[in-house]
Amino acid sequence: QVQLVESGGGLVQAGGSLRLSCAASGSIFSINRMAWYRQAPGKERELVAAITSGGSTNYADSVKGRFTIFRDNAKNTVYLQMNSLKPEDTAVYYCNQRITTRQPSSISDYWGQGTQVTVSS
């Protein structure tokens, strides 16, 4: 039922910029935490950036000052603006939505299909 559709990945030269988009449907977007993760071959998936329903953000140390996560609740979309890209940023990037319920309590994670970001030197 929950669907996350990503776009914006591609090939870019080092120092360039990309903006990833993730459009959500099948959930109440505005009240859920959204995040971007990434995974390179042979490595574990890691959190890149997250944004809560209240607008609080959190970033991996490796991307602080270069990446910005923001959301447009009217469009049910979360974005990741990536500037000053480095070859080390090359990975598959995944959109994540976390849905928390109460009575009963639960936490459920939903994932996009992933989009490839390749940064050439």
C-alpha positions, 0 to 999 in steps of 0.5 A: 500500500505504501509506495515510494517513488524515487527520481533524480539519480544519475552520473555526475562529475566530482564537485557537481550537484544532484537533487534526489526526489522521493514521492510518497503515497498510501500513507499520511506523509506529513506525520512520518519520519523520512530519510535517505540511506545509501549502500555501496557494493560490499558495504552496509546500508548507512543513514545519510540524512533524516527529517522528522515530521517536525522538521528536525534533521540529522546527517551522517558526518561524511555529508554534513555541509554538503547535503541537505534534506528537506520535505514538501508536505503539500507534495508528499515529497522529500528531497536530498540536495547533494552538492560538492559531490565526491567519488566516495558518494557513489552508491545506491540511494534509498528513500525510507519512510518510518511509520510509528503507531500506538495502541498497539505500538509498532514501527514499520519501515518502507523503502523505495526501489533505490536510485544509482548515484555515480560520481566520477573523478 
